[in-house]
Amino acid sequence: MVANRKALRWTAPLALAAALSLAACSTPPWATPSSSSATPTASVSPAQPVPNDLSTGATARSLTTGPLAVSINYWSTLSMDKWNPGALKPVSLSLITKITPNDGQKVYLQRATMIATPASATQTFDPLSPQVDSATTSPGYLVLDPYSYSQTFTVGPTPEGATYVTLDFTYEFLVQSTPTSTEYAKQTATDTITVAVTP
């Protein structure tokens, strides 16, 4: 009977020590986040950047229509931070063509047209009035390398809600059928650039 009491005296402290050791290693209930009390984190989508082909001041394009390779440079003399809704916004271009095969025939630009359409991320507005440059000479402006065509169009006032304008260009060419012919084939090239509007 005495031996059993001694055993109990040693066993009780060991059991208490083991319990304290387990309690020290476990995480208390109040330190464990519960799924019901966790605050959800709102997911915020980054703002979409406004497209701007003239963000560096200029852009170059290469187009192909029939036998023609058309090279165009676009730029604006108005800095991008001044492309405000109420401002008159100039867009300049320079165009030159090459023809393959080159048998000596000429290439003429008969007409150049620009249509500006204001828009935002959520809305497209009515297009502005088309701007047209029709050749004042017949059959047109000579644009075969090394001769080029240059012009400046103007984007008029745009709605306050517009954050950019899409500029659609159409170029109508007459290609001489032979170097001595008075007959021409018509070729049309189209191009689009987008320019940001500063609120």
Z-matrix of the N, CA and C atoms (Angstrom, degrees):
N
C 1 1.482
C 2 1.514 1 110.11
N 3 1.335 2 117.12 1 -38.45
C 4 1.467 3 121.45 2 178.66
C 5 1.512 4 110.20 3 -66.39
N 6 1.328 5 115.34 4 -38.80
C 7 1.474 6 118.94 5 179.25
C 8 1.507 7 111.50 6 -62.56
N 9 1.319 8 117.46 7 -38.79
C 10 1.473 9 120.39 8 -179.93
C 11 1.508 10 110.98 9 -65.74
N 12 1.304 11 119.74 10 -38.67
C 13 1.457 12 122.18 11 178.81
C 14 1.523 13 110.72 12 -63.76
N 15 1.358 14 116.34 13 -40.86
C 16 1.453 15 118.86 14 178.25
C 17 1.517 16 110.66 15 -62.79
N 18 1.332 17 115.46 16 -40.17
C 19 1.470 18 118.45 17 179.28
C 20 1.513 19 111.20 18 -62.59
N 21 1.340 20 116.81 19 -39.38
C 22 1.456 21 119.83 20 179.59
C 23 1.510 22 111.14 21 -66.72
N 24 1.348 23 116.97 22 -37.23
C 25 1.456 24 119.72 23 179.80
C 26 1.527 25 111.02 24 -62.28
N 27 1.321 26 117.34 25 -36.11
C 28 1.482 27 120.00 26 -179.93
C 29 1.537 28 111.88 27 -80.86
N 30 1.314 29 116.36 28 -34.09
C 31 1.476 30 119.98 29 -175.95
C 32 1.513 31 111.50 30 -70.88
N 33 1.318 32 119.38 31 -40.03
C 34 1.474 33 122.00 32 -177.42
C 35 1.511 34 112.61 33 -61.07
N 36 1.362 35 119.32 34 -47.98
C 37 1.475 36 118.28 35 178.34
C 38 1.526 37 112.33 36 -62.11
N 39 1.340 38 117.02 37 -37.43
C 40 1.475 39 119.53 38 179.84
C 41 1.528 40 110.92 39 -64.11
N 42 1.308 41 117.23 40 -42.36
C 43 1.469 42 121.52 41 179.40
C 44 1.521 43 111.04 42 -63.67
N 45 1.359 44 116.45 43 -40.20
C 46 1.466 45 120.51 44 179.66
C 47 1.521 46 110.52 45 -66.41
N 48 1.346 47 116.53 46 -41.44
C 49 1.462 48 120.55 47 179.25
C 50 1.526 49 111.08 48 -63.14
N 51 1.331 50 116.56 49 -40.47
C 52 1.476 51 120.29 50 179.63
C 53 1.512 52 110.32 51 -64.92
N 54 1.334 53 116.75 52 -40.16
C 55 1.471 54 120.49 53 -179.70
C 56 1.513 55 110.93 54 -64.73
N 57 1.361 56 116.14 55 -41.70
C 58 1.470 57 119.61 56 179.23
C 59 1.512 58 111.38 57 -66.32
N 60 1.348 59 115.36 58 -37.05
C 61 1.475 60 119.48 59 179.20
C 62 1.518 61 110.67 60 -63.48
N 63 1.316 62 118.31 61 -43.50
C 64 1.473 63 122.13 62 178.71
C 65 1.511 64 111.31 63 -65.73
N 66 1.332 65 116.67 64 -37.93
C 67 1.461 66 119.94 65 179.65
C 68 1.516 67 110.77 66 -66.65
N 69 1.338 68 116.77 67 -35.83
C 70 1.466 69 120.07 68 -178.41
C 71 1.514 70 111.30 69 -70.03
N 72 1.340 71 118.19 70 -29.04
C 73 1.468 72 121.44 71 -177.33
C 74 1.508 73 113.11 72 -87.18
N 75 1.319 74 119.45 73 -18.87
C 76 1.463 75 120.98 74 -177.52
C 77 1.519 76 110.72 75 -88.62
N 78 1.338 77 115.57 76 159.25
C 79 1.461 78 121.58 77 179.65
C 80 1.516 79 109.55 78 -88.09
N 81 1.330 80 117.31 79 128.51
C 82 1.466 81 119.03 80 179.83
C 83 1.523 82 110.81 81 -64.42
N 84 1.324 83 117.31 82 150.41
C 85 1.469 84 121.46 83 -175.72
C 86 1.519 85 113.64 84 -56.51
N 87 1.347 86 117.92 85 -37.29
C 88 1.466 87 119.91 86 -176.73
C 89 1.532 88 113.03 87 -72.08
N 90 1.356 89 117.31 88 -14.50
C 91 1.470 90 120.44 89 179.10
C 92 1.517 91 111.97 90 -90.53
N 93 1.306 92 118.14 91 -7.27
C 94 1.468 93 122.03 92 -179.25
C 95 1.520 94 109.17 93 -95.48
N 96 1.346 95 118.20 94 116.57
C 97 1.472 96 118.97 95 179.71
C 98 1.512 97 110.80 96 -69.60
N 99 1.305 98 115.57 97 135.59
C 100 1.466 99 120.22 98 177.38
C 101 1.501 100 109.31 99 -96.25
N 102 1.316 101 114.81 100 149.71
C 103 1.469 102 118.97 101 -177.89
C 104 1.511 103 111.74 102 -65.45
N 105 1.344 104 116.70 103 -26.44
C 106 1.463 105 119.04 104 -177.54
C 107 1.515 106 111.99 105 -77.00
N 108 1.350 107 118.24 106 -26.86
C 109 1.456 108 119.94 107 -175.92
C 110 1.521 109 112.50 108 -101.39
N 111 1.360 110 118.19 109 -5.31
C 112 1.469 111 120.58 110 -178.55
C 113 1.525 112 109.92 111 -69.18
N 114 1.319 113 116.09 112 138.52
C 115 1.460 114 120.87 113 179.31
C 116 1.523 115 109.46 114 -88.94
N 117 1.340 116 118.37 115 120.17
C 118 1.465 117 120.15 116 -178.64
C 119 1.525 118 110.78 117 -66.24
N 120 1.335 119 115.99 118 145.65
C 121 1.464 120 121.50 119 178.07
C 122 1.515 121 109.03 120 -92.68
N 123 1.336 122 117.04 121 126.43
C 124 1.467 123 120.81 122 -178.55
C 125 1.515 124 109.46 123 -71.81
N 126 1.338 125 115.72 124 136.62
C 127 1.457 126 121.27 125 178.02
C 128 1.524 127 108.70 126 -95.43
N 129 1.321 128 116.53 127 117.49
C 130 1.463 129 121.23 128 -177.51
C 131 1.516 130 109.08 129 -107.63
N 132 1.310 131 116.87 130 120.28
C 133 1.460 132 121.10 131 178.35
C 134 1.523 133 109.55 132 -75.72
N 135 1.334 134 117.21 133 136.46
C 136 1.466 135 118.97 134 178.90
C 137 1.522 136 110.90 135 -66.34
N 138 1.331 137 116.29 136 147.45
C 139 1.462 138 120.60 137 -179.78
C 140 1.519 139 109.75 138 -64.80
N 141 1.323 140 115.67 139 138.24
C 142 1.452 141 120.15 140 179.93
C 143 1.524 142 109.59 141 -72.75
N 144 1.338 143 118.09 142 131.02
C 145 1.465 144 119.53 143 178.97
C 146 1.518 145 110.93 144 -67.91
N 147 1.322 146 116.02 145 147.42
C 148 1.465 147 120.63 146 178.87
C 149 1.525 148 107.83 147 -79.99
N 150 1.332 149 118.08 148 127.00
C 151 1.465 150 119.58 149 -179.09
C 152 1.521 151 111.16 150 -65.59
N 153 1.320 152 117.03 151 142.95
C 154 1.464 153 120.89 152 179.77
C 155 1.528 154 109.89 153 -157.76
N 156 1.332 155 116.12 154 102.31
C 157 1.462 156 120.93 155 178.86
C 158 1.521 157 112.35 156 -72.44
N 159 1.335 158 117.08 157 -14.42
C 160 1.465 159 120.29 158 179.52
C 161 1.530 160 111.34 159 -107.66
N 162 1.324 161 117.04 160 23.04
C 163 1.463 162 120.17 161 -177.62
C 164 1.527 163 112.05 162 -61.98
N 165 1.335 164 117.63 163 -27.62
C 166 1.461 165 120.78 164 178.13
C 167 1.527 166 111.80 165 -96.04
N 168 1.332 167 116.74 166 4.33
C 169 1.461 168 121.05 167 179.04
C 170 1.506 169 114.33 168 104.98
N 171 1.350 170 117.15 169 -25.42
C 172 1.461 171 120.13 170 -178.25
C 173 1.520 172 108.92 171 -160.22
N 174 1.327 173 115.45 172 163.88
C 175 1.457 174 120.87 173 173.89
C 176 1.524 175 108.74 174 -148.83
N 177 1.310 176 116.43 175 151.89
C 178 1.467 177 122.03 176 -178.67
C 179 1.526 178 109.11 177 -121.08
N 180 1.329 179 115.99 178 144.08
C 181 1.459 180 121.65 179 -179.42
C 182 1.529 181 109.86 180 -132.64
N 183 1.326 182 115.44 181 149.75
C 184 1.459 183 122.08 182 173.97
C 185 1.519 184 108.12 183 -124.28
N 186 1.328 185 116.41 184 122.90
C 187 1.461 186 122.12 185 -178.17
C 188 1.525 187 109.44 186 -119.58
N 189 1.326 188 115.30 187 157.15
C 190 1.459 189 120.70 188 175.82
C 191 1.513 190 108.83 189 -131.59
N 192 1.320 191 116.18 190 131.63
C 193 1.457 192 121.11 191 174.37
C 194 1.520 193 108.26 192 -143.61
N 195 1.322 194 116.87 193 115.29
C 196 1.459 195 120.79 194 -176.29
C 197 1.525 196 110.50 195 57.58
N 198 1.334 197 117.50 196 -129.48
C 199 1.468 198 120.28 197 179.91
C 200 1.525 199 113.59 198 -83.07
N 201 1.340 200 117.02 199 1.28
C 202 1.463 201 120.64 200 -173.28
C 203 1.527 202 112.25 201 -96.90
N 204 1.325 203 114.86 202 137.82
C 205 1.460 204 122.52 203 167.35
C 206 1.522 205 106.14 204 -109.58
N 207 1.325 206 116.60 205 120.55
C 208 1.461 207 122.04 206 -173.91
C 209 1.529 208 108.96 207 -111.47
N 210 1.317 209 116.16 208 125.41
C 211 1.469 210 121.82 209 177.14
C 212 1.525 211 108.36 210 -111.13
N 213 1.344 212 116.49 211 128.45
C 214 1.464 213 121.43 212 -176.16
C 215 1.522 214 109.90 213 -131.87
N 216 1.303 215 116.36 214 135.61
C 217 1.467 216 122.99 215 170.98
C 218 1.525 217 108.54 216 -112.95
N 219 1.344 218 116.19 217 133.77
C 220 1.458 219 122.30 218 176.99
C 221 1.531 220 108.62 219 -118.29
N 222 1.332 221 116.11 220 144.01
C 223 1.462 222 120.66 221 174.05
C 224 1.526 223 109.02 222 -160.42
N 225 1.332 224 116.52 223 170.93
C 226 1.462 225 121.30 224 177.08
C 227 1.521 226 109.05 225 -132.99
N 228 1.316 227 115.66 226 136.87
C 229 1.467 228 119.99 227 176.64
C 230 1.525 229 111.37 228 -81.30
N 231 1.336 230 116.99 229 -7.44
C 232 1.464 231 121.78 230 176.74
C 233 1.521 232 107.71 231 -98.35
N 234 1.344 233 117.14 232 124.77
C 235 1.464 234 120.18 233 -178.58
C 236 1.531 235 110.09 234 -61.82
N 237 1.326 236 115.42 235 149.70
C 238 1.456 237 121.12 236 -173.56
C 239 1.527 238 113.44 237 -60.47
N 240 1.345 239 118.09 238 -29.56
C 241 1.464 240 119.60 239 179.96
C 242 1.525 241 112.13 240 -73.06
N 243 1.346 242 116.26 241 -8.14
C 244 1.463 243 120.32 242 178.64
C 245 1.535 244 112.30 243 -107.98
N 246 1.321 245 115.87 244 8.99
C 247 1.466 246 119.30 245 175.13
C 248 1.530 247 108.48 246 -80.15
N 249 1.335 248 115.16 247 69.62
C 250 1.459 249 121.93 248 -178.58
C 251 1.524 250 110.95 249 -87.77
N 252 1.339 251 117.91 250 160.10
C 253 1.467 252 120.31 251 -179.09
C 254 1.522 253 113.50 252 -54.08
N 255 1.335 254 118.35 253 -41.85
C 256 1.460 255 120.24 254 -176.08
C 257 1.509 256 115.12 255 -85.06
N 258 1.329 257 118.08 256 -6.81
C 259 1.469 258 120.98 257 -175.53
C 260 1.525 259 111.59 258 -80.33
N 261 1.343 260 115.29 259 153.89
C 262 1.457 261 121.32 260 168.60
C 263 1.527 262 106.62 261 -85.95
N 264 1.332 263 116.06 262 117.40
C 265 1.458 264 121.64 263 -167.79
C 266 1.537 265 109.94 264 -109.64
N 267 1.344 266 117.29 265 104.84
C 268 1.463 267 119.62 266 -176.70
C 269 1.535 268 112.80 267 -78.19
N 270 1.321 269 115.15 268 141.87
C 271 1.461 270 121.98 269 173.35
C 272 1.526 271 107.58 270 -128.16
N 273 1.318 272 115.96 271 116.29
C 274 1.462 273 120.85 272 -179.33
C 275 1.522 274 109.88 273 -100.32
N 276 1.323 275 115.42 274 153.03
C 277 1.464 276 119.86 275 177.55
C 278 1.515 277 110.18 276 -145.44
N 279 1.317 278 114.81 277 152.69
C 280 1.460 279 122.28 278 174.59
C 281 1.523 280 107.28 279 -133.17
N 282 1.332 281 116.15 280 131.15
C 283 1.465 282 121.12 281 -171.54
C 284 1.525 283 110.47 282 -130.43
N 285 1.333 284 115.83 283 141.37
C 286 1.462 285 120.88 284 175.93
C 287 1.523 286 107.85 285 -147.63
N 288 1.346 287 117.39 286 151.23
C 289 1.466 288 120.37 287 -177.79
C 290 1.524 289 111.47 288 -126.86
N 291 1.328 290 113.38 289 158.17
C 292 1.464 291 122.31 290 168.83
C 293 1.520 292 107.43 291 -130.16
N 294 1.339 293 117.30 292 151.93
C 295 1.451 294 121.03 293 -178.10
C 296 1.522 295 109.82 294 -124.48
N 297 1.336 296 115.45 295 141.46
C 298 1.457 297 121.28 296 179.57
C 299 1.531 298 109.33 297 -131.89
N 300 1.372 299 119.21 298 125.03
C 301 1.469 300 125.18 299 -5.19
C 302 1.526 301 110.64 300 -76.40
N 303 1.302 302 115.67 301 151.66
C 304 1.468 303 120.86 302 179.86
C 305 1.523 304 108.47 303 -93.65
N 306 1.329 305 114.91 304 101.32
C 307 1.463 306 120.93 305 -178.96
C 308 1.521 307 111.89 306 -102.81
N 309 1.335 308 116.01 307 10.65
C 310 1.455 309 119.70 308 178.83
C 311 1.521 310 113.82 309 102.36
N 312 1.333 311 118.10 310 -0.94
C 313 1.460 312 120.06 311 179.29
C 314 1.524 313 110.05 312 -75.91
N 315 1.323 314 116.28 313 157.08
C 316 1.460 315 122.52 314 -177.73
C 317 1.532 316 110.88 315 -97.45
N 318 1.335 317 114.85 316 158.68
C 319 1.469 318 121.83 317 176.48
C 320 1.518 319 107.83 318 -126.47
N 321 1.335 320 115.87 319 131.22
C 322 1.456 321 121.26 320 -177.43
C 323 1.533 322 110.24 321 -124.51
N 324 1.322 323 115.26 322 144.15
C 325 1.467 324 120.59 323 172.21
C 326 1.518 325 108.17 324 -94.12
N 327 1.318 326 116.14 325 116.87
C 328 1.461 327 120.71 326 -178.25
C 329 1.523 328 112.52 327 -86.83
N 330 1.357 329 115.84 328 -36.71
C 331 1.474 330 119.17 329 -176.37
C 332 1.529 331 109.63 330 -157.76
N 333 1.342 332 115.62 331 141.91
C 334 1.469 333 122.34 332 172.62
C 335 1.522 334 107.91 333 -126.66
N 336 1.328 335 116.15 334 132.75
C 337 1.465 336 121.25 335 -176.61
C 338 1.526 337 109.82 336 -130.23
N 339 1.332 338 116.28 337 138.63
C 340 1.460 339 121.26 338 173.63
C 341 1.532 340 109.53 339 -125.75
N 342 1.332 341 116.43 340 130.81
C 343 1.465 342 122.21 341 174.68
C 344 1.525 343 107.80 342 -122.07
N 345 1.326 344 116.44 343 122.04
C 346 1.464 345 122.05 344 -179.14
C 347 1.528 346 109.44 345 -101.11
N 348 1.333 347 116.05 346 128.95
C 349 1.460 348 121.62 347 178.82
C 350 1.521 349 109.44 348 -121.46
N 351 1.348 350 118.00 349 110.32
C 352 1.475 351 120.43 350 178.14
C 353 1.527 352 110.53 351 -71.59
N 354 1.325 353 115.74 352 150.23
C 355 1.468 354 120.11 353 179.41
C 356 1.519 355 110.03 354 -159.96
N 357 1.340 356 114.00 355 170.17
C 358 1.464 357 122.05 356 172.78
C 359 1.520 358 106.38 357 -138.07
N 360 1.325 359 116.58 358 -175.32
C 361 1.460 360 119.81 359 -179.85
C 362 1.517 361 112.19 360 -65.38
N 363 1.320 362 117.39 361 -21.76
C 364 1.465 363 120.71 362 -175.38
C 365 1.523 364 114.82 363 -119.70
N 366 1.348 365 117.67 364 -3.64
C 367 1.460 366 118.99 365 -173.40
C 368 1.524 367 110.89 366 -152.04
N 369 1.333 368 115.24 367 143.32
C 370 1.461 369 121.72 368 172.07
C 371 1.517 370 108.08 369 -115.37
N 372 1.331 371 116.82 370 126.24
C 373 1.460 372 121.72 371 -177.31
C 374 1.539 373 110.35 372 -91.95
N 375 1.326 374 115.09 373 172.57
C 376 1.460 375 119.71 374 178.21
C 377 1.525 376 110.25 375 -64.92
N 378 1.334 377 116.97 376 142.50
C 379 1.472 378 119.27 377 177.83
C 380 1.527 379 111.40 378 -63.04
N 381 1.316 380 115.83 379 149.66
C 382 1.462 381 120.41 380 173.16
C 383 1.531 382 108.79 381 -75.88
N 384 1.310 383 116.53 382 168.85
C 385 1.466 384 120.23 383 -178.90
C 386 1.529 385 110.07 384 -61.31
N 387 1.346 386 117.52 385 135.42
C 388 1.463 387 120.15 386 178.97
C 389 1.528 388 111.25 387 -60.69
N 390 1.304 389 116.28 388 145.67
C 391 1.455 390 121.85 389 173.10
C 392 1.514 391 108.10 390 -112.22
N 393 1.316 392 115.91 391 128.01
C 394 1.463 393 121.40 392 -172.13
C 395 1.517 394 109.86 393 -127.56
N 396 1.314 395 115.68 394 133.68
C 397 1.464 396 121.65 395 171.77
C 398 1.517 397 107.29 396 -117.42
N 399 1.324 398 115.88 397 103.30
C 400 1.465 399 121.59 398 177.67
C 401 1.523 400 109.16 399 -96.33
N 402 1.321 401 115.84 400 139.65
C 403 1.462 402 120.41 401 -178.11
C 404 1.521 403 110.56 402 -60.48
N 405 1.306 404 116.03 403 136.83
C 406 1.466 405 121.31 404 178.47
C 407 1.523 406 111.24 405 -95.50
N 408 1.322 407 115.73 406 1.10
C 409 1.463 408 120.74 407 175.39
C 410 1.523 409 108.61 408 -122.73
N 411 1.320 410 116.53 409 154.81
C 412 1.463 411 121.35 410 179.86
C 413 1.526 412 109.39 411 -106.23
N 414 1.312 413 117.92 412 134.43
C 415 1.476 414 128.97 413 7.11
C 416 1.524 415 114.21 414 -88.71
N 417 1.337 416 118.70 415 -0.76
C 418 1.456 417 120.97 416 179.71
C 419 1.521 418 110.13 417 157.46
N 420 1.327 419 115.68 418 -169.38
C 421 1.460 420 120.87 419 178.11
C 422 1.536 421 109.22 420 -85.44
N 423 1.316 422 116.76 421 129.09
C 424 1.451 423 121.04 422 178.31
C 425 1.533 424 109.36 423 -68.23
N 426 1.346 425 115.81 424 123.15
C 427 1.469 426 119.33 425 -176.08
C 428 1.528 427 111.93 426 -129.38
N 429 1.324 428 117.58 427 17.04
C 430 1.459 429 120.47 428 177.98
C 431 1.522 430 109.19 429 -83.75
N 432 1.331 431 116.12 430 130.60
C 433 1.463 432 121.82 431 179.52
C 434 1.535 433 110.91 432 -45.30
N 435 1.347 434 119.91 433 125.48
C 436 1.473 435 128.08 434 19.12
C 437 1.527 436 114.77 435 -96.95
N 438 1.337 437 118.90 436 11.34
C 439 1.465 438 121.53 437 -178.84
C 440 1.527 439 109.50 438 -90.07
N 441 1.326 440 116.05 439 135.39
C 442 1.466 441 120.47 440 -176.10
C 443 1.528 442 110.42 441 -127.89
N 444 1.313 443 113.82 442 168.55
C 445 1.471 444 122.41 443 179.14
C 446 1.520 445 108.30 444 -120.46
N 447 1.326 446 117.01 445 132.95
C 448 1.458 447 122.16 446 176.60
C 449 1.519 448 110.02 447 -128.66
N 450 1.317 449 115.74 448 143.00
C 451 1.469 450 120.37 449 -178.90
C 452 1.521 451 108.82 450 -157.33
N 453 1.322 452 116.27 451 155.30
C 454 1.462 453 122.53 452 173.93
C 455 1.520 454 108.42 453 -124.50
N 456 1.324 455 115.79 454 120.98
C 457 1.454 456 122.38 455 172.69
C 458 1.528 457 108.18 456 -101.25
N 459 1.331 458 116.07 457 161.76
C 460 1.460 459 120.21 458 -178.19
C 461 1.518 460 110.66 459 -126.29
N 462 1.334 461 115.69 460 127.01
C 463 1.460 462 121.27 461 173.86
C 464 1.525 463 107.13 462 -87.47
N 465 1.328 464 116.09 463 118.57
C 466 1.463 465 120.73 464 -177.72
C 467 1.520 466 112.30 465 -75.96
N 468 1.343 467 116.58 466 -172.00
C 469 1.472 468 121.08 467 179.28
C 470 1.525 469 111.61 468 -55.76
N 471 1.313 470 115.46 469 140.91
C 472 1.463 471 121.88 470 -179.48
C 473 1.526 472 109.64 471 -118.71
N 474 1.341 473 118.27 472 156.85
C 475 1.472 474 120.68 473 179.75
C 476 1.527 475 111.70 474 -58.41
N 477 1.321 476 116.24 475 149.67
C 478 1.460 477 121.96 476 -178.11
C 479 1.529 478 112.23 477 -59.31
N 480 1.314 479 117.63 478 -30.62
C 481 1.462 480 120.06 479 -177.64
C 482 1.514 481 114.48 480 -80.74
N 483 1.323 482 117.64 481 -8.58
C 484 1.468 483 120.56 482 -177.80
C 485 1.526 484 110.39 483 -76.75
N 486 1.322 485 116.01 484 136.49
C 487 1.464 486 120.90 485 177.80
C 488 1.532 487 111.83 486 -109.94
N 489 1.328 488 116.91 487 -8.75
C 490 1.464 489 120.33 488 175.53
C 491 1.531 490 109.40 489 -160.95
N 492 1.326 491 115.18 490 165.62
C 493 1.460 492 120.72 491 175.16
C 494 1.520 493 108.66 492 -126.21
N 495 1.321 494 115.22 493 137.77
C 496 1.455 495 121.21 494 174.34
C 497 1.522 496 107.88 495 -97.26
N 498 1.324 497 117.00 496 124.00
C 499 1.461 498 122.19 497 -177.69
C 500 1.520 499 108.99 498 -106.86
N 501 1.329 500 115.05 499 112.87
C 502 1.471 501 121.17 500 178.88
C 503 1.524 502 109.26 501 -99.80
N 504 1.328 503 115.57 502 120.95
C 505 1.461 504 121.42 503 -179.51
C 506 1.525 505 109.78 504 -109.41
N 507 1.337 506 114.93 505 140.61
C 508 1.458 507 121.54 506 174.47
C 509 1.522 508 108.16 507 -127.24
N 510 1.335 509 116.33 508 129.32
C 511 1.466 510 121.82 509 -179.49
C 512 1.524 511 108.40 510 -120.67
N 513 1.335 512 115.92 511 124.48
C 514 1.462 513 121.36 512 -178.67
C 515 1.530 514 109.16 513 -111.47
N 516 1.334 515 114.96 514 119.59
C 517 1.457 516 121.52 515 -175.61
C 518 1.529 517 111.34 516 -111.82
N 519 1.316 518 114.96 517 151.96
C 520 1.463 519 122.21 518 169.53
C 521 1.519 520 107.19 519 -117.07
N 522 1.346 521 115.40 520 125.53
C 523 1.456 522 121.57 521 -178.53
C 524 1.525 523 108.37 522 -111.32
N 525 1.307 524 116.12 523 122.53
C 526 1.458 525 121.82 524 -179.94
C 527 1.536 526 109.01 525 -63.45
N 528 1.322 527 117.00 526 132.24
C 529 1.471 528 119.47 527 -176.38
C 530 1.528 529 111.83 528 -69.16
N 531 1.323 530 117.25 529 -38.56
C 532 1.468 531 122.86 530 173.64
C 533 1.521 532 107.43 531 -140.26
N 534 1.334 533 118.41 532 163.27
C 535 1.459 534 119.77 533 -177.18
C 536 1.527 535 114.98 534 -58.85
N 537 1.331 536 117.72 535 -23.60
C 538 1.475 537 120.05 536 -177.79
C 539 1.524 538 112.35 537 -112.23
N 540 1.340 539 116.57 538 5.23
C 541 1.465 540 120.07 539 -173.86
C 542 1.523 541 111.94 540 -83.39
N 543 1.325 542 114.32 541 152.56
C 544 1.468 543 120.88 542 172.13
C 545 1.534 544 110.00 543 -103.15
N 546 1.307 545 115.87 544 13.39
C 547 1.465 546 121.18 545 177.06
C 548 1.538 547 108.79 546 -105.26
N 549 1.344 548 113.73 547 144.62
C 550 1.464 549 119.13 548 -173.45
C 551 1.526 550 110.41 549 -133.62
N 552 1.314 551 114.98 550 148.80
C 553 1.461 552 121.32 551 172.01
C 554 1.529 553 107.58 552 -105.15
N 555 1.316 554 115.66 553 139.81
C 556 1.462 555 119.96 554 -178.89
C 557 1.525 556 109.91 555 -95.16
N 558 1.344 557 116.27 556 134.25
C 559 1.457 558 123.21 557 174.68
C 560 1.528 559 108.08 558 -128.79
N 561 1.328 560 116.05 559 140.07
C 562 1.462 561 120.97 560 -178.53
C 563 1.530 562 109.84 561 -124.27
N 564 1.322 563 114.91 562 132.16
C 565 1.468 564 120.68 563 176.40
C 566 1.522 565 108.94 564 -121.50
N 567 1.319 566 116.42 565 142.42
C 568 1.466 567 121.18 566 178.02
C 569 1.523 568 109.48 567 -124.59
N 570 1.319 569 115.24 568 152.04
C 571 1.455 570 121.01 569 -179.88
C 572 1.523 571 108.71 570 -150.94
N 573 1.318 572 116.90 571 155.74
C 574 1.462 573 122.26 572 -179.91
C 575 1.516 574 109.98 573 -138.51
N 576 1.325 575 116.09 574 131.35
C 577 1.462 576 120.29 575 170.40
C 578 1.522 577 108.27 576 -127.95
N 579 1.323 578 115.57 577 157.34
C 580 1.463 579 121.67 578 -178.98
C 581 1.521 580 108.92 579 -123.53
N 582 1.326 581 115.61 580 134.23
C 583 1.468 582 120.63 581 -178.25
C 584 1.527 583 109.20 582 -128.55
N 585 1.324 584 116.08 583 133.92
C 586 1.460 585 121.14 584 -178.16
C 587 1.536 586 110.98 585 -72.78
N 588 1.327 587 115.33 586 148.02
C 589 1.466 588 122.22 587 174.40
C 590 1.526 589 107.31 588 -111.62
N 591 1.333 590 116.81 589 127.83
C 592 1.453 591 122.12 590 -178.48
C 593 1.519 592 110.80 591 -85.16
N 594 1.349 593 118.58 592 123.79
C 595 1.471 594 119.77 593 -179.67
C 596 1.532 595 111.69 594 -59.14
